[in-house]
Amino acid sequence: MSVAIIKLISTNRKDADSIARQIKSIAQAANVKSRGPVPLPTRRISQTTRKTPAADGSHTYEKWELRIHKRLIQIDGSEQALRQVMRIPVPDTVQIEIGLS
C-alpha cells in the first residue's frame, strides 16, 4: 500500500490551514486513513534596510520579515482521494508538493 505525503508551503498561514482542512475532509469522506496536518518549523527571513538612500540622512532603519509556513499531511494511497485533492482550487500563496512512497 502506498502513502501520499502532501507538503503545503505558504507565506499566508490561514491559506495553508484552509487547504489542509480541505484535504483532511476529503480523506475523511473517502474513509482513508490520514495523519496530520503537522506544522513544521516556520522559517523567518528578515531583511534590514536603510530608510534613506542618501548617505547624508539620518541613520534610521526598517526591518522586514517574511515568514514561510509549512504543513505536512500523510494519506494512505487511495487513487480516488488523490484525484479529489488535485482538484482543490489552490490560491497563489500556497505551494503543494505531493510525493508517493
Chimera marker file (.cmm) of the C-alpha trace (Angstrom):
<marker_set name="trace">
<marker id="1" x="0.000" y="0.000" z="0.000" r="1" g="1" b="0" radius="0.5"/>
<marker id="2" x="1.392" y="3.396" z="-0.947" r="1" g="1" b="0" radius="0.5"/>
<marker id="3" x="1.308" y="6.530" z="1.167" r="1" g="1" b="0" radius="0.5"/>
<marker id="4" x="0.903" y="10.023" z="-0.264" r="1" g="1" b="0" radius="0.5"/>
<marker id="5" x="2.875" y="12.720" z="1.544" r="1" g="1" b="0" radius="0.5"/>
<marker id="6" x="1.471" y="16.186" z="0.912" r="1" g="1" b="0" radius="0.5"/>
<marker id="7" x="3.589" y="19.207" z="1.856" r="1" g="1" b="0" radius="0.5"/>
<marker id="8" x="1.999" y="22.668" z="1.922" r="1" g="1" b="0" radius="0.5"/>
<marker id="9" x="4.281" y="25.709" z="1.778" r="1" g="1" b="0" radius="0.5"/>
<marker id="10" x="2.828" y="29.196" z="2.151" r="1" g="1" b="0" radius="0.5"/>
<marker id="11" x="3.582" y="32.745" z="3.216" r="1" g="1" b="0" radius="0.5"/>
<marker id="12" x="-0.002" y="33.033" z="4.481" r="1" g="1" b="0" radius="0.5"/>
<marker id="13" x="-0.793" y="30.750" z="7.430" r="1" g="1" b="0" radius="0.5"/>
<marker id="14" x="-4.574" y="30.963" z="7.037" r="1" g="1" b="0" radius="0.5"/>
<marker id="15" x="-4.457" y="29.826" z="3.410" r="1" g="1" b="0" radius="0.5"/>
<marker id="16" x="-2.239" y="26.843" z="4.273" r="1" g="1" b="0" radius="0.5"/>
<marker id="17" x="-4.531" y="25.831" z="7.138" r="1" g="1" b="0" radius="0.5"/>
<marker id="18" x="-7.675" y="26.087" z="4.995" r="1" g="1" b="0" radius="0.5"/>
<marker id="19" x="-6.153" y="23.857" z="2.281" r="1" g="1" b="0" radius="0.5"/>
<marker id="20" x="-5.055" y="21.392" z="4.987" r="1" g="1" b="0" radius="0.5"/>
<marker id="21" x="-8.624" y="21.277" z="6.354" r="1" g="1" b="0" radius="0.5"/>
<marker id="22" x="-9.988" y="20.605" z="2.870" r="1" g="1" b="0" radius="0.5"/>
<marker id="23" x="-7.517" y="17.746" z="2.338" r="1" g="1" b="0" radius="0.5"/>
<marker id="24" x="-8.411" y="16.305" z="5.747" r="1" g="1" b="0" radius="0.5"/>
<marker id="25" x="-12.143" y="16.438" z="4.974" r="1" g="1" b="0" radius="0.5"/>
<marker id="26" x="-11.579" y="14.699" z="1.607" r="1" g="1" b="0" radius="0.5"/>
<marker id="27" x="-9.692" y="11.909" z="3.393" r="1" g="1" b="0" radius="0.5"/>
<marker id="28" x="-12.477" y="11.507" z="5.965" r="1" g="1" b="0" radius="0.5"/>
<marker id="29" x="-15.179" y="11.442" z="3.259" r="1" g="1" b="0" radius="0.5"/>
<marker id="30" x="-13.312" y="8.727" z="1.342" r="1" g="1" b="0" radius="0.5"/>
<marker id="31" x="-12.724" y="6.660" z="4.534" r="1" g="1" b="0" radius="0.5"/>
<marker id="32" x="-8.970" y="6.885" z="4.027" r="1" g="1" b="0" radius="0.5"/>
<marker id="33" x="-6.544" y="6.872" z="6.941" r="1" g="1" b="0" radius="0.5"/>
<marker id="34" x="-4.706" y="10.184" z="7.285" r="1" g="1" b="0" radius="0.5"/>
<marker id="35" x="-2.217" y="11.794" z="9.646" r="1" g="1" b="0" radius="0.5"/>
<marker id="36" x="-1.657" y="15.488" z="10.122" r="1" g="1" b="0" radius="0.5"/>
<marker id="37" x="-1.538" y="18.305" z="9.391" r="1" g="1" b="0" radius="0.5"/>
<marker id="38" x="1.797" y="18.502" z="11.186" r="1" g="1" b="0" radius="0.5"/>
<marker id="39" x="3.091" y="22.079" z="11.448" r="1" g="1" b="0" radius="0.5"/>
<marker id="40" x="6.769" y="22.137" z="10.518" r="1" g="1" b="0" radius="0.5"/>
<marker id="41" x="9.013" y="24.921" z="11.888" r="1" g="1" b="0" radius="0.5"/>
<marker id="42" x="8.278" y="28.356" z="10.437" r="1" g="1" b="0" radius="0.5"/>
<marker id="43" x="11.181" y="29.816" z="8.502" r="1" g="1" b="0" radius="0.5"/>
<marker id="44" x="11.748" y="33.517" z="9.134" r="1" g="1" b="0" radius="0.5"/>
<marker id="45" x="13.666" y="35.582" z="6.634" r="1" g="1" b="0" radius="0.5"/>
<marker id="46" x="14.490" y="39.077" z="7.873" r="1" g="1" b="0" radius="0.5"/>
<marker id="47" x="15.946" y="41.988" z="5.953" r="1" g="1" b="0" radius="0.5"/>
<marker id="48" x="17.146" y="45.276" z="7.400" r="1" g="1" b="0" radius="0.5"/>
<marker id="49" x="17.328" y="48.286" z="5.063" r="1" g="1" b="0" radius="0.5"/>
<marker id="50" x="18.116" y="51.928" z="5.480" r="1" g="1" b="0" radius="0.5"/>
<marker id="51" x="15.171" y="54.326" z="5.156" r="1" g="1" b="0" radius="0.5"/>
<marker id="52" x="17.091" y="56.991" z="3.257" r="1" g="1" b="0" radius="0.5"/>
<marker id="53" x="19.146" y="56.015" z="0.233" r="1" g="1" b="0" radius="0.5"/>
<marker id="54" x="21.438" y="59.044" z="0.526" r="1" g="1" b="0" radius="0.5"/>
<marker id="55" x="24.422" y="58.995" z="2.862" r="1" g="1" b="0" radius="0.5"/>
<marker id="56" x="23.627" y="62.358" z="4.457" r="1" g="1" b="0" radius="0.5"/>
<marker id="57" x="20.286" y="61.369" z="6.016" r="1" g="1" b="0" radius="0.5"/>
<marker id="58" x="19.573" y="60.105" z="9.479" r="1" g="1" b="0" radius="0.5"/>
<marker id="59" x="20.693" y="56.631" z="10.375" r="1" g="1" b="0" radius="0.5"/>
<marker id="60" x="17.254" y="55.050" z="10.587" r="1" g="1" b="0" radius="0.5"/>
<marker id="61" x="16.480" y="51.517" z="9.522" r="1" g="1" b="0" radius="0.5"/>
<marker id="62" x="13.424" y="49.488" z="8.572" r="1" g="1" b="0" radius="0.5"/>
<marker id="63" x="13.103" y="45.800" z="9.341" r="1" g="1" b="0" radius="0.5"/>
<marker id="64" x="11.174" y="43.485" z="7.015" r="1" g="1" b="0" radius="0.5"/>
<marker id="65" x="10.296" y="39.892" z="7.775" r="1" g="1" b="0" radius="0.5"/>
<marker id="66" x="8.915" y="37.094" z="5.599" r="1" g="1" b="0" radius="0.5"/>
<marker id="67" x="7.509" y="34.002" z="7.295" r="1" g="1" b="0" radius="0.5"/>
<marker id="68" x="7.216" y="30.714" z="5.427" r="1" g="1" b="0" radius="0.5"/>
<marker id="69" x="4.739" y="28.272" z="6.983" r="1" g="1" b="0" radius="0.5"/>
<marker id="70" x="4.826" y="24.535" z="6.217" r="1" g="1" b="0" radius="0.5"/>
<marker id="71" x="2.299" y="21.768" z="6.870" r="1" g="1" b="0" radius="0.5"/>
<marker id="72" x="2.740" y="18.031" z="6.310" r="1" g="1" b="0" radius="0.5"/>
<marker id="73" x="-0.159" y="15.607" z="5.711" r="1" g="1" b="0" radius="0.5"/>
<marker id="74" x="0.026" y="11.846" z="5.080" r="1" g="1" b="0" radius="0.5"/>
<marker id="75" x="-2.783" y="9.998" z="3.328" r="1" g="1" b="0" radius="0.5"/>
<marker id="76" x="-2.892" y="6.274" z="2.685" r="1" g="1" b="0" radius="0.5"/>
<marker id="77" x="-2.884" y="5.665" z="-1.061" r="1" g="1" b="0" radius="0.5"/>
<marker id="78" x="-6.359" y="5.954" z="-2.475" r="1" g="1" b="0" radius="0.5"/>
<marker id="79" x="-6.436" y="6.984" z="-6.119" r="1" g="1" b="0" radius="0.5"/>
<marker id="80" x="-9.912" y="8.459" z="-5.770" r="1" g="1" b="0" radius="0.5"/>
<marker id="81" x="-8.940" y="10.636" z="-2.795" r="1" g="1" b="0" radius="0.5"/>
<marker id="82" x="-5.770" y="11.869" z="-4.510" r="1" g="1" b="0" radius="0.5"/>
<marker id="83" x="-7.720" y="12.891" z="-7.602" r="1" g="1" b="0" radius="0.5"/>
<marker id="84" x="-10.054" y="14.960" z="-5.433" r="1" g="1" b="0" radius="0.5"/>
<marker id="85" x="-7.067" y="16.549" z="-3.672" r="1" g="1" b="0" radius="0.5"/>
<marker id="86" x="-5.628" y="17.593" z="-7.044" r="1" g="1" b="0" radius="0.5"/>
<marker id="87" x="-8.904" y="19.326" z="-7.923" r="1" g="1" b="0" radius="0.5"/>
<marker id="88" x="-8.825" y="21.670" z="-4.911" r="1" g="1" b="0" radius="0.5"/>
<marker id="89" x="-8.595" y="25.327" z="-6.000" r="1" g="1" b="0" radius="0.5"/>
<marker id="90" x="-5.268" y="26.493" z="-4.587" r="1" g="1" b="0" radius="0.5"/>
<marker id="91" x="-4.535" y="30.208" z="-4.017" r="1" g="1" b="0" radius="0.5"/>
<marker id="92" x="-1.323" y="31.714" z="-5.382" r="1" g="1" b="0" radius="0.5"/>
<marker id="93" x="0.169" y="31.984" z="-1.888" r="1" g="1" b="0" radius="0.5"/>
<marker id="94" x="0.164" y="28.196" z="-1.360" r="1" g="1" b="0" radius="0.5"/>
<marker id="95" x="2.541" y="25.720" z="-2.993" r="1" g="1" b="0" radius="0.5"/>
<marker id="96" x="1.745" y="21.984" z="-2.856" r="1" g="1" b="0" radius="0.5"/>
<marker id="97" x="4.192" y="19.105" z="-3.188" r="1" g="1" b="0" radius="0.5"/>
<marker id="98" x="2.772" y="15.578" z="-3.442" r="1" g="1" b="0" radius="0.5"/>
<marker id="99" x="5.058" y="12.582" z="-3.090" r="1" g="1" b="0" radius="0.5"/>
<marker id="100" x="4.247" y="8.892" z="-3.157" r="1" g="1" b="0" radius="0.5"/>
<marker id="101" x="6.170" y="6.307" z="-1.155" r="1" g="1" b="0" radius="0.5"/>
<link id1="1" id2="2" r="1" g="1" b="0" radius="0.2"/>
<link id1="2" id2="3" r="1" g="1" b="0" radius="0.2"/>
<link id1="3" id2="4" r="1" g="1" b="0" radius="0.2"/>
<link id1="4" id2="5" r="1" g="1" b="0" radius="0.2"/>
<link id1="5" id2="6" r="1" g="1" b="0" radius="0.2"/>
<link id1="6" id2="7" r="1" g="1" b="0" radius="0.2"/>
<link id1="7" id2="8" r="1" g="1" b="0" radius="0.2"/>
<link id1="8" id2="9" r="1" g="1" b="0" radius="0.2"/>
<link id1="9" id2="10" r="1" g="1" b="0" radius="0.2"/>
<link id1="10" id2="11" r="1" g="1" b="0" radius="0.2"/>
<link id1="11" id2="12" r="1" g="1" b="0" radius="0.2"/>
<link id1="12" id2="13" r="1" g="1" b="0" radius="0.2"/>
<link id1="13" id2="14" r="1" g="1" b="0" radius="0.2"/>
<link id1="14" id2="15" r="1" g="1" b="0" radius="0.2"/>
<link id1="15" id2="16" r="1" g="1" b="0" radius="0.2"/>
<link id1="16" id2="17" r="1" g="1" b="0" radius="0.2"/>
<link id1="17" id2="18" r="1" g="1" b="0" radius="0.2"/>
<link id1="18" id2="19" r="1" g="1" b="0" radius="0.2"/>
<link id1="19" id2="20" r="1" g="1" b="0" radius="0.2"/>
<link id1="20" id2="21" r="1" g="1" b="0" radius="0.2"/>
<link id1="21" id2="22" r="1" g="1" b="0" radius="0.2"/>
<link id1="22" id2="23" r="1" g="1" b="0" radius="0.2"/>
<link id1="23" id2="24" r="1" g="1" b="0" radius="0.2"/>
<link id1="24" id2="25" r="1" g="1" b="0" radius="0.2"/>
<link id1="25" id2="26" r="1" g="1" b="0" radius="0.2"/>
<link id1="26" id2="27" r="1" g="1" b="0" radius="0.2"/>
<link id1="27" id2="28" r="1" g="1" b="0" radius="0.2"/>
<link id1="28" id2="29" r="1" g="1" b="0" radius="0.2"/>
<link id1="29" id2="30" r="1" g="1" b="0" radius="0.2"/>
<link id1="30" id2="31" r="1" g="1" b="0" radius="0.2"/>
<link id1="31" id2="32" r="1" g="1" b="0" radius="0.2"/>
<link id1="32" id2="33" r="1" g="1" b="0" radius="0.2"/>
<link id1="33" id2="34" r="1" g="1" b="0" radius="0.2"/>
<link id1="34" id2="35" r="1" g="1" b="0" radius="0.2"/>
<link id1="35" id2="36" r="1" g="1" b="0" radius="0.2"/>
<link id1="36" id2="37" r="1" g="1" b="0" radius="0.2"/>
<link id1="37" id2="38" r="1" g="1" b="0" radius="0.2"/>
<link id1="38" id2="39" r="1" g="1" b="0" radius="0.2"/>
<link id1="39" id2="40" r="1" g="1" b="0" radius="0.2"/>
<link id1="40" id2="41" r="1" g="1" b="0" radius="0.2"/>
<link id1="41" id2="42" r="1" g="1" b="0" radius="0.2"/>
<link id1="42" id2="43" r="1" g="1" b="0" radius="0.2"/>
<link id1="43" id2="44" r="1" g="1" b="0" radius="0.2"/>
<link id1="44" id2="45" r="1" g="1" b="0" radius="0.2"/>
<link id1="45" id2="46" r="1" g="1" b="0" radius="0.2"/>
<link id1="46" id2="47" r="1" g="1" b="0" radius="0.2"/>
<link id1="47" id2="48" r="1" g="1" b="0" radius="0.2"/>
<link id1="48" id2="49" r="1" g="1" b="0" radius="0.2"/>
<link id1="49" id2="50" r="1" g="1" b="0" radius="0.2"/>
<link id1="50" id2="51" r="1" g="1" b="0" radius="0.2"/>
<link id1="51" id2="52" r="1" g="1" b="0" radius="0.2"/>
<link id1="52" id2="53" r="1" g="1" b="0" radius="0.2"/>
<link id1="53" id2="54" r="1" g="1" b="0" radius="0.2"/>
<link id1="54" id2="55" r="1" g="1" b="0" radius="0.2"/>
<link id1="55" id2="56" r="1" g="1" b="0" radius="0.2"/>
<link id1="56" id2="57" r="1" g="1" b="0" radius="0.2"/>
<link id1="57" id2="58" r="1" g="1" b="0" radius="0.2"/>
<link id1="58" id2="59" r="1" g="1" b="0" radius="0.2"/>
<link id1="59" id2="60" r="1" g="1" b="0" radius="0.2"/>
<link id1="60" id2="61" r="1" g="1" b="0" radius="0.2"/>
<link id1="61" id2="62" r="1" g="1" b="0" radius="0.2"/>
<link id1="62" id2="63" r="1" g="1" b="0" radius="0.2"/>
<link id1="63" id2="64" r="1" g="1" b="0" radius="0.2"/>
<link id1="64" id2="65" r="1" g="1" b="0" radius="0.2"/>
<link id1="65" id2="66" r="1" g="1" b="0" radius="0.2"/>
<link id1="66" id2="67" r="1" g="1" b="0" radius="0.2"/>
<link id1="67" id2="68" r="1" g="1" b="0" radius="0.2"/>
<link id1="68" id2="69" r="1" g="1" b="0" radius="0.2"/>
<link id1="69" id2="70" r="1" g="1" b="0" radius="0.2"/>
<link id1="70" id2="71" r="1" g="1" b="0" radius="0.2"/>
<link id1="71" id2="72" r="1" g="1" b="0" radius="0.2"/>
<link id1="72" id2="73" r="1" g="1" b="0" radius="0.2"/>
<link id1="73" id2="74" r="1" g="1" b="0" radius="0.2"/>
<link id1="74" id2="75" r="1" g="1" b="0" radius="0.2"/>
<link id1="75" id2="76" r="1" g="1" b="0" radius="0.2"/>
<link id1="76" id2="77" r="1" g="1" b="0" radius="0.2"/>
<link id1="77" id2="78" r="1" g="1" b="0" radius="0.2"/>
<link id1="78" id2="79" r="1" g="1" b="0" radius="0.2"/>
<link id1="79" id2="80" r="1" g="1" b="0" radius="0.2"/>
<link id1="80" id2="81" r="1" g="1" b="0" radius="0.2"/>
<link id1="81" id2="82" r="1" g="1" b="0" radius="0.2"/>
<link id1="82" id2="83" r="1" g="1" b="0" radius="0.2"/>
<link id1="83" id2="84" r="1" g="1" b="0" radius="0.2"/>
<link id1="84" id2="85" r="1" g="1" b="0" radius="0.2"/>
<link id1="85" id2="86" r="1" g="1" b="0" radius="0.2"/>
<link id1="86" id2="87" r="1" g="1" b="0" radius="0.2"/>
<link id1="87" id2="88" r="1" g="1" b="0" radius="0.2"/>
<link id1="88" id2="89" r="1" g="1" b="0" radius="0.2"/>
<link id1="89" id2="90" r="1" g="1" b="0" radius="0.2"/>
<link id1="90" id2="91" r="1" g="1" b="0" radius="0.2"/>
<link id1="91" id2="92" r="1" g="1" b="0" radius="0.2"/>
<link id1="92" id2="93" r="1" g="1" b="0" radius="0.2"/>
<link id1="93" id2="94" r="1" g="1" b="0" radius="0.2"/>
<link id1="94" id2="95" r="1" g="1" b="0" radius="0.2"/>
<link id1="95" id2="96" r="1" g="1" b="0" radius="0.2"/>
<link id1="96" id2="97" r="1" g="1" b="0" radius="0.2"/>
<link id1="97" id2="98" r="1" g="1" b="0" radius="0.2"/>
<link id1="98" id2="99" r="1" g="1" b="0" radius="0.2"/>
<link id1="99" id2="100" r="1" g="1" b="0" radius="0.2"/>
<link id1="100" id2="101" r="1" g="1" b="0" radius="0.2"/>
</marker_set>
